[in-house]
Amino acid sequence: MSTTWTVIIEHGPTSWGAYVPALPGLGVAGETRAEVEQLIREALAFHLEGLAEDGLPIPDPASIEVEAIAV
């Protein structure tokens, strides 16, 4: 069973980055969006495995909501 996590992907002047707001400290950077998408998937799986192995609680991915707000 898979779980859906909110991932923020950002494009900077020279690179791409991604992070998971529900998992502070989990972030990646790469040269392309495709690279960052792959890296964040791998990092997320690795991070969740580590939490489980250490007996730590896994945060609720639904604790983060995303909404675009026009100003």
C-alpha atoms as one frame of an Amber mdcrd trajectory, in Angstrom:
protein
   0.000   0.000   0.000   1.373   3.413  -0.886   0.831   6.699   0.890   0.662
  10.080  -0.786   2.964  12.751   0.637   2.976  16.450  -0.177   6.267  17.359
  -1.845   7.290  20.927  -2.621   9.419  21.246  -5.745  11.236  24.512  -6.371
  13.230  25.762  -9.334  16.133  28.019  -8.455  18.470  29.981 -10.709  20.860
  27.051 -11.182  19.175  23.956  -9.748  16.005  22.259  -8.562  15.097  21.341
  -4.997  12.382  19.362  -3.252  11.303  18.792   0.330   8.529  17.113   2.297
   6.920  19.570   4.755   5.553  16.789   6.991   9.087  15.410   7.433  11.333
  18.297   8.539  14.909  17.943   7.385  14.078  15.791   4.371  15.186  17.616
   1.241  17.122  17.038  -1.963  18.669  19.099  -4.743  19.551  18.290  -8.328
  20.207  19.707 -11.752  16.843  18.787 -13.304  13.264  18.380 -12.164  13.307
  14.714 -13.185  16.428  14.122 -11.097  14.878  15.824  -8.070  11.661  13.832
  -8.415  13.636  10.575  -8.396  15.855  11.692  -5.517  12.917  12.753  -3.322
  11.144   9.427  -3.919  14.275   7.551  -2.877  14.931   9.834   0.098  11.328
   9.577   1.290  11.379   5.766   1.202  14.756   5.692   2.981  13.596   8.173
   5.638  10.387   6.258   6.353  12.326   2.980   6.625  14.668   4.617   9.114
  11.820   5.909  11.248  10.207   2.458  11.294  13.485   0.699  12.132  14.109
   3.107  15.000  10.567   2.629  16.328   9.761   6.295  15.800   6.308   7.494
  14.812   5.670   8.277  11.172   3.954  11.670  10.845   0.539  11.846   9.253
   1.035  12.956   5.621  -2.426  14.525   5.743  -1.175  17.023   8.347  -0.057
  19.266   5.470  -2.504  20.929   3.126  -1.570  22.804  -0.037  -3.604  25.602
  -1.497  -2.830  28.299  -4.042  -3.991  31.739  -2.943  -4.264  34.641  -5.350
  -3.223  38.035  -3.980
